[in-house]
Amino acid sequence: MGSQSRPQEIHRPRVRMCVLAASLMLVLSGCAAAASEGPVSRSPEAGTSASPDASAGAGVSAPRPAGQTAAAVPEGPSAAATMVCGDETRANIVRILSLPSDPVTTNSWTDRLYTCTYGLPAGPLVLSVKEASDPQAAHAYFEGLQQKTVGAVPIEGMANLGFPAFQTPASAVFVKDNFVLTVDAAALPGALGPHDVSRDALAYQIATAVLACWSE
């Protein structure tokens, strides 16, 4: 995936393919390691602040293979959704930004939207997953979000990994099956970590790593 997974350089020309390739190699290797241990169905670990509704979703069925639609889970988020607040995603963020320690997370589950906020030293990084009733509803939600998001530009070609997606200077949004994944780095500074990772590059890298784990 390395040389093919470059986000469009529409906002920050300094984002280079080699930087994205190196980072994606790291995050995807973490996902592969997790996949070898079996499906992920953890709830957020100690040290996170989970809402009662979010905790109720722990232990639901694991993510389904690519192309299949996850069953509706009205009582709480699915295991696929809670992966954005799980060990693998947290480890990926630590690797990409070379953080000295794991960031603290808080999460919520409201109106079938699971949200995980990472308290980074530079500010909050917000990952969310909208669980629609079916793929058609997910696409409708995605299209509405794209229309009302200022600066939204479609991610096209190989960079979208075969899924409808759009990006802004500080976020990335993908739709897969009945899930709409958003990574929002708008509250962070323009350059992050010792490698000066831009917000759009960070959002894209985290989003594609989550999608890769969903496809395992």
Summary of the structure (lengths in Angstrom):
residues: 216
radius of gyration: 15.8
end to end distance: 14.5
largest distance: 44.0
contacts: 732
relative contact order: 0.19
helix: 37%
strand: 22%
